[in-house]
Amino acid sequence: MVTIVGPAGIGKTTVGLAAAETHIAAYAHGVCFVDLAPLADPQFVSSAVASALGVTTQSENVPSGLAAHLRDKQILIVLDSCEHVIDAAASLAEQIIGSATGVHMLATSREPLRAKAERVHRLPPLASPPPSAPGLTAAEALAFPAVQLFVERASESLENFELSEADAPVVADICRRLEGIALAIELAATLADSLGLGELSALLDDRFRLLKQGRRTALSRHRTLTAALDWSYEFLPETERTILRRLSVFAGAFTLDSATAVIAGSRIPGPEAVESLANLVAKSLVSADVSGAVAQYRLLDTTRAYALQKLAESGELEALERGHAEHHRNLFEQAEAEWEARPTAEWRGDYGARSTMSATH
């Protein structure tokens, strides 16, 4: 079993479908795609899979009936959008795989299912040109998948669109600012014919207002950036919603200590805030870099902009901004007091990263 994990709009469904199409010949009984997004109740997961397979089972024991039906089959079952019914999806996957050795499962979710024998593939954003390459040629820009997607989608709405040498840096900047998020890039590309590339780039700061016209045939949660993030946000427990909103005061990366100092309060004690942060990382709403001595966390700019709107709506924005400023003032005061007493390398390691992470706020 493989689960494709990633944030809203990153392209999990598209990649899952492409993978299934690529490997369909390897399965004697084909591929079965099951969209779990419409399900409001986890108890209907088994029935949805049975319906997609064309299997009639006794209603009181659908999972066992499915397992029995699939026991001698060679088939790939794709479970799309598992995050809101994740326990039921994981349980069913384990039961099927445990009794039907010819069945493989491919799931898409914003967090791992944590099922037995699950292998997790975290889907990264599409590679975009780096900020250090402002003078890219068209050929150089087209080497990046994000630019390739933009050009492909722009060509659908703008007849004979080709990436010119003059437009290449502009498109590269658009893809970079949209952080390689496939849905955002597709939505932006559809506006190339009505706005032009220069105006489109200039308006991206208000991306949620701008990128609100998706494909009519797309699933509702895939039509706009707001819809994609609403889908994630609405299924969060209240504590995790609160933590996500509060984390939006950090414009850049932040440490666990900084996060708990700023976001924890009377309603959310420190240990609960730490647990919620870990859950948000698992759910692809916060990214974590644990390669250094001190773990660093950050929100994608698109996620942060969404969470910042929610923070403003909650009435907590002013208090959180004040807490953010006070925390960093205290950090600088403590660093200054220890300047003479600690070795330079140790001081830099402790305070250097922490004090620069949110300097862009």
C-alpha positions in Angstrom: 0.0 0.0 0.0 1.2 3.5 -0.9 -0.2 6.7 0.3 0.5 10.0 -1.6 0.5 12.8 1.0 0.7 16.5 0.5 -1.0 19.9 1.1 -4.1 21.2 -0.6 -3.8 21.8 -4.3 -0.4 20.1 -4.7 -1.7 17.5 -7.2 -2.3 14.3 -5.2 -5.3 13.2 -7.2 -3.6 14.0 -10.6 -0.5 12.0 -9.6 -2.6 9.1 -8.2 -4.6 8.9 -11.5 -1.5 9.0 -13.6 0.2 6.3 -11.5 -2.9 4.1 -11.8 -3.0 4.6 -15.6 0.7 3.8 -15.9 0.4 0.5 -14.1 -3.0 -0.7 -15.2 -1.6 -3.4 -17.5 0.1 -5.0 -14.4 -3.3 -5.9 -12.9 -5.5 -8.6 -14.5 -8.6 -7.1 -13.1 -7.7 -3.5 -13.8 -7.9 -0.4 -11.6 -10.8 0.8 -9.4 -10.9 4.5 -8.5 -12.9 5.5 -5.4 -13.6 9.1 -4.6 -14.1 9.4 -0.9 -14.6 13.1 -0.8 -18.4 13.1 -1.0 -18.7 10.9 2.1 -20.0 12.7 5.1 -19.9 9.6 7.4 -16.9 7.2 7.7 -19.2 4.3 8.0 -19.9 4.5 4.3 -16.3 4.0 3.2 -16.7 0.2 2.7 -20.0 0.7 0.8 -18.4 3.3 -1.5 -15.6 0.9 -2.4 -18.1 -2.0 -2.9 -20.2 0.2 -5.2 -17.2 1.3 -7.2 -16.2 -2.4 -7.6 -19.8 -3.4 -8.5 -19.9 -5.8 -5.5 -23.1 -6.6 -3.6 -22.6 -7.6 0.0 -24.6 -8.0 3.1 -25.0 -4.5 4.6 -24.1 -5.6 8.1 -20.6 -6.8 7.1 -19.5 -5.0 4.0 -15.7 -5.1 4.8 -15.7 -8.9 5.1 -17.7 -9.3 1.9 -15.3 -7.1 0.1 -12.3 -9.0 1.4 -13.9 -12.3 0.3 -14.7 -10.9 -3.2 -11.2 -9.6 -3.7 -9.4 -12.7 -2.4 -8.5 -14.1 -5.8 -8.3 -10.8 -7.7 -5.4 -8.8 -9.1 -6.5 -5.2 -8.9 -5.3 -1.8 -7.9 -7.7 0.2 -5.7 -7.2 3.9 -5.6 -8.8 5.6 -2.5 -8.8 9.3 -3.2 -9.2 12.0 -0.5 -9.0 9.9 2.6 -8.2 12.6 5.1 -11.8 13.2 6.5 -12.5 9.4 6.8 -9.0 8.4 7.6 -9.6 5.8 10.3 -12.2 3.9 8.3 -10.1 4.0 5.2 -7.0 2.7 7.0 -9.0 -0.1 8.7 -10.6 -1.2 5.4 -7.2 -1.1 3.6 -5.6 -3.3 6.2 -8.4 -5.8 6.1 -8.4 -6.1 2.3 -4.6 -6.3 1.9 -4.4 -8.8 4.8 -6.7 -11.2 3.0 -6.2 -10.5 -0.7 -2.5 -10.7 -1.7 -3.2 -9.7 -5.3 -4.8 -6.4 -4.3 -2.7 -3.3 -4.1 -3.9 0.0 -2.6 -3.0 3.5 -3.6 -4.4 6.3 -1.4 -4.3 10.0 -1.5 -4.6 12.0 1.7 -3.3 15.1 3.4 -1.9 13.0 6.1 -0.7 9.3 6.3 -3.3 6.7 7.0 -0.8 5.0 9.5 -2.1 1.6 8.2 -0.1 -1.6 8.4 2.4 -2.0 5.6 1.8 1.5 4.4 4.5 3.4 2.5 4.2 7.1 2.5 5.2 9.3 -0.5 5.2 13.0 0.3 4.4 14.8 -2.9 6.6 17.9 -3.1 5.6 21.1 -4.9 6.5 21.4 -8.6 10.1 22.6 -9.0 10.2 26.3 -9.8 13.1 28.6 -10.9 15.0 29.9 -7.9 15.0 33.6 -7.0 18.7 33.7 -7.9 17.9 33.2 -11.6 15.9 36.4 -12.7 17.4 36.4 -16.2 16.2 32.9 -17.3 15.9 32.2 -21.0 12.7 30.5 -22.2 14.5 27.2 -22.6 15.9 27.4 -19.1 12.6 28.3 -17.6 10.9 25.4 -19.4 13.2 22.9 -17.7 11.1 23.5 -14.6 7.9 21.4 -14.2 6.0 24.4 -12.7 6.7 26.5 -15.8 5.8 23.6 -18.0 2.4 23.3 -16.3 1.8 27.1 -16.6 2.5 27.1 -20.3 0.4 24.0 -20.9 -2.6 25.5 -19.2 -2.1 29.0 -20.6 -2.1 27.5 -24.1 -5.6 26.1 -23.5 -7.1 29.6 -23.0 -4.7 31.7 -25.1 -4.4 30.5 -28.7 -0.9 30.0 -30.0 0.7 30.9 -26.6 4.4 30.2 -26.5 6.8 31.2 -23.8 8.9 34.1 -25.2 12.3 35.2 -24.0 10.7 38.4 -22.6 8.0 36.5 -20.8 10.1 33.8 -19.3 11.3 35.7 -16.2 7.7 36.8 -15.5 6.3 33.3 -15.7 9.2 32.0 -13.6 8.4 34.6 -11.0 4.7 33.7 -11.0 5.4 30.0 -10.5 8.0 30.8 -7.8 5.6 33.0 -5.9 2.9 30.3 -6.1 5.4 27.9 -4.6 5.0 25.2 -7.2 1.4 24.5 -6.1 -0.2 22.9 -9.1 -3.7 24.1 -8.5 -2.6 27.7 -8.0 -0.5 27.6 -11.1 -3.3 26.2 -13.2 -5.7 28.8 -12.0 -3.2 31.6 -12.6 -2.5 30.3 -16.1 -6.2 30.6 -17.1 -6.0 34.3 -16.5 -3.2 34.9 -18.9 -5.5 35.7 -21.8 -7.6 38.3 -19.8 -5.0 40.0 -17.7 -1.7 39.5 -19.4 1.4 38.1 -17.6 2.6 41.4 -16.2 -0.8 42.4 -14.6 -1.2 38.8 -13.4 2.1 38.9 -11.6 1.3 42.3 -10.1 -2.0 41.1 -8.7 -0.7 37.8 -7.1 -0.4 39.4 -3.6 -4.2 39.0 -3.4 -4.2 35.5 -4.7 -7.4 34.3 -3.1 -9.4 37.0 -4.7 -7.7 36.6 -8.0 -7.6 32.9 -8.4 -11.2 32.1 -7.8 -12.4 30.9 -11.2 -11.6 27.2 -11.6 -12.7 24.6 -14.2 -16.5 24.0 -14.0 -15.9 20.3 -14.4 -13.4 20.1 -11.6 -14.4 18.6 -8.2 -15.7 21.4 -6.0 -12.7 21.2 -3.6 -10.3 21.5 -6.6 -11.9 24.6 -8.2 -10.3 27.4 -6.2 -7.5 27.9 -3.7 -10.0 28.9 -1.1 -12.1 25.7 -1.6 -9.0 23.5 -1.4 -7.9 25.1 1.9 -11.4 25.2 3.3 -11.5 21.4 2.8 -8.5 21.0 5.0 -9.4 23.6 7.6 -13.0 22.5 8.1 -12.0 19.0 9.1 -9.4 20.1 11.7 -10.3 19.8 15.4 -10.9 23.2 17.0 -7.6 23.3 18.8 -5.7 22.6 15.6 -7.7 25.3 13.8 -6.7 27.8 16.5 -3.0 26.8 16.3 -2.9 27.1 12.5 -4.5 30.5 12.7 -2.0 31.7 15.3 1.0 30.3 13.4 0.2 32.7 10.6 1.9 35.6 12.5 5.2 34.0 11.5 6.1 35.2 8.1 9.1 32.9 7.8 10.4 29.8 9.6 10.1 29.4 13.3 11.3 27.0 16.0 9.2 25.0 18.4 10.2 27.2 21.3 9.1 30.4 19.4 5.8 28.8 18.3 4.8 27.6 21.8 5.8 31.0 23.3 3.6 32.9 20.9 0.6 30.6 20.2 0.0 28.9 23.5 -2.3 30.6 25.8 -4.8 30.1 28.6 -7.1 28.0 26.4 -4.2 25.9 24.9 -1.4 24.8 27.3 2.1 24.3 25.9 2.0 20.5 25.6 -1.3 20.6 23.7 0.1 23.2 21.4 3.2 21.0 20.7 0.9 18.0 19.9 -1.3 20.2 17.6 1.8 21.5 15.8 2.9 17.9 15.2 -0.5 17.0 13.8 -0.5 20.0 11.5 2.9 18.8 10.1 1.4 15.3 9.6 -1.6 16.9 7.8 0.7 18.8 5.4 -0.4 22.2 6.7 2.9 23.0 8.2 6.3 22.0 6.8 9.2 20.8 9.0 12.9 20.9 8.3 14.6 18.6 10.9 18.0 18.4 9.1 19.7 20.9 11.5 20.3 20.9 15.2 17.1 22.8 15.8 13.9 21.9 13.9 12.4 24.7 11.8 8.8 25.0 10.8 7.0 27.2 8.3 3.7 27.6 6.5 3.6 27.8 2.7 2.8 31.4 1.8 -0.6 30.4 0.4 -1.5 28.5 3.5 -0.3 31.4 5.7 -2.3 34.0 3.7 -5.4 31.8 4.2 -4.7 31.3 8.0 -4.0 35.0 8.4 -7.5 35.8 7.0 -9.0 33.3 9.5 -6.9 34.9 12.3 -8.3 38.3 11.5 -11.8 37.0 11.4 -11.3 35.4 14.9 -10.4 38.8 16.4 -7.1 37.5 17.7 -4.8 39.1 15.2 -3.8 42.2 17.2 -3.1 40.2 20.4 -1.0 37.6 18.5 1.0 40.2 16.7 1.8 41.9 20.0 2.8 38.5 21.5 5.0 37.8 18.5 6.8 41.2 18.9 7.2 40.7 22.7 8.6 37.3 22.3 11.3 38.5 19.9 12.1 41.5 22.0 12.7 39.2 25.0 14.8 36.9 22.8 17.0 39.8 21.7 17.3 41.0 25.3 18.4 37.6 26.5 20.8 37.2 23.6 22.4 40.6 24.4 22.8 39.7 28.0 24.6 36.5 27.1 26.8 38.0 24.4 29.9 38.3 26.5 29.4 35.1 28.5 29.1 32.6 25.8 31.4 31.5 22.9 30.5 33.2 19.7 29.8 29.9 17.8 27.5 28.7 20.6 25.7 32.0 20.8 25.1 32.1 17.1 23.9 28.5 17.1 21.4 29.2 19.8 20.2 32.7 18.9 21.2 33.3 15.3 18.6 31.1 13.7 15.8 31.8 16.2 16.2 35.6 15.9 16.2 35.7 12.1 13.4 33.2 11.3 10.6 35.7 11.7 12.3 38.9 10.8 10.2 39.3 7.7 7.0 39.7 9.7 
